[in-house]
Amino acid sequence: MQIYLNGELTNTPCENLQQLIQLLALEGKRFAVEKNQQIIPKSQLEQTIIAPNDHIEIIHAVGGG
């Protein structure tokens, strides 16, 4: 299915946000997820279904020195 991921049209086989986080190798990292302009708590990622044309923004923290 096609979704908008960080503003770009993307094909994904993922059915929920947890699968998308796993696909992007972000597990165990610091990140925030927004679906259709609504912040999704990490505790609800697995229950949050992805639908075609959803707009998903993922922001992850990058450490530096």
C-alpha positions as a LaTeX table, in Angstrom:
\begin{tabular}{lrrr}
\hline
Residue & $x$ (\AA) & $y$ (\AA) & $z$ (\AA) \\
\hline
Met1 & 0.00 & 0.00 & 0.00 \\
Gln2 & 1.09 & 3.58 & $-0.47$ \\
Ile3 & 1.50 & 5.98 & 2.44 \\
Tyr4 & 3.18 & 9.33 & 2.88 \\
Leu5 & 6.23 & 8.81 & 5.10 \\
Asn6 & 7.91 & 12.05 & 6.16 \\
Gly7 & 6.29 & 13.78 & 3.20 \\
Glu8 & 7.29 & 11.25 & 0.53 \\
Leu9 & 4.96 & 8.77 & $-1.16$ \\
Thr10 & 6.22 & 5.33 & $-0.10$ \\
Asn11 & 5.14 & 1.74 & $-0.67$ \\
Thr12 & 5.00 & $-0.39$ & 2.47 \\
Pro13 & 3.92 & $-3.94$ & 3.33 \\
Cys14 & 3.35 & $-2.89$ & 6.97 \\
Glu15 & $-0.11$ & $-3.15$ & 8.51 \\
Asn16 & 0.53 & $-1.18$ & 11.70 \\
Leu17 & 2.94 & 1.40 & 13.05 \\
Gln18 & 4.94 & $-1.13$ & 15.08 \\
Gln19 & 5.76 & $-3.08$ & 11.91 \\
Leu20 & 6.83 & 0.16 & 10.22 \\
Ile21 & 9.15 & 1.03 & 13.12 \\
Gln22 & 10.68 & $-2.46$ & 12.88 \\
Leu23 & 11.10 & $-2.13$ & 9.10 \\
Leu24 & 12.90 & 1.19 & 9.58 \\
Ala25 & 15.15 & $-0.36$ & 12.27 \\
Leu26 & 14.13 & 2.22 & 14.88 \\
Glu27 & 13.32 & $-0.18$ & 17.73 \\
Gly28 & 15.19 & 0.72 & 20.89 \\
Lys29 & 15.91 & 4.22 & 19.62 \\
Arg30 & 14.37 & 7.53 & 20.63 \\
Phe31 & 11.64 & 8.57 & 18.22 \\
Ala32 & 8.19 & 10.12 & 17.96 \\
Val33 & 5.43 & 9.09 & 15.55 \\
Glu34 & 2.63 & 11.22 & 14.15 \\
Lys35 & $-0.18$ & 9.74 & 12.05 \\
Asn36 & $-2.46$ & 12.14 & 10.19 \\
Gln37 & $-1.36$ & 15.02 & 12.44 \\
Gln38 & $-1.96$ & 13.10 & 15.67 \\
Ile39 & 0.86 & 12.00 & 18.00 \\
Ile40 & 0.75 & 8.25 & 18.63 \\
Pro41 & 2.12 & 7.02 & 21.99 \\
Lys42 & 4.65 & 4.18 & 21.74 \\
Ser43 & 2.28 & 2.00 & 23.77 \\
Gln44 & $-0.26$ & 2.20 & 20.92 \\
Leu45 & 2.01 & 1.59 & 17.92 \\
Glu46 & 1.01 & $-2.06$ & 17.50 \\
Gln47 & $-2.72$ & $-1.28$ & 17.72 \\
Thr48 & $-2.53$ & 1.63 & 15.27 \\
Ile49 & $-3.44$ & 0.38 & 11.80 \\
Ile50 & $-1.93$ & 1.95 & 8.69 \\
Ala51 & $-4.35$ & 2.74 & 5.86 \\
Pro52 & $-3.60$ & 3.76 & 2.25 \\
Asn53 & $-2.65$ & 7.43 & 1.89 \\
Asp54 & $-2.03$ & 7.91 & 5.63 \\
His55 & 0.44 & 10.69 & 6.41 \\
Ile56 & 3.04 & 9.41 & 8.85 \\
Glu57 & 5.86 & 11.49 & 10.26 \\
Ile58 & 8.65 & 9.84 & 12.25 \\
Ile59 & 11.20 & 11.96 & 14.04 \\
His60 & 14.15 & 10.28 & 15.71 \\
Ala61 & 16.81 & 11.78 & 17.93 \\
Val62 & 20.41 & 11.67 & 16.80 \\
Gly63 & 23.13 & 12.09 & 19.40 \\
Gly64 & 26.14 & 14.26 & 18.84 \\
Gly65 & 28.92 & 15.89 & 20.67 \\
\hline
\end{tabular}
